[in-house]
């Protein structure tokens, strides 16, 4: 069973960059989830799927997995390109992008 080491993306309610450098170690599921016959909730017999460890850096997470002999895969996060422009660019006469309205 492999562990997945990755940097989680921001939530929909988050606009800043706080805790953007945190890394997470999660175990990949070893069996599929199945609906509970009585309540219909999804359940699994894999207890490792409930473990989620947070680390301050990628190196700490890799060191932890190596120290305890956990096979792991590191998933690098894709950086989104940032378009930095000023508020005054919205009213420029030589706009390169069309108006939104």
Secondary structure, DSSP 4 states (H G I P E B T S, - for coil): --EEEEPPPPPTT--S-TTTT-EEEEEPPSS--EE-TTT--EE-S-GGGG-EEEESSHHHHHHHHHHTT--EEEEPPPPPPP----GGGGG-TT-SS----
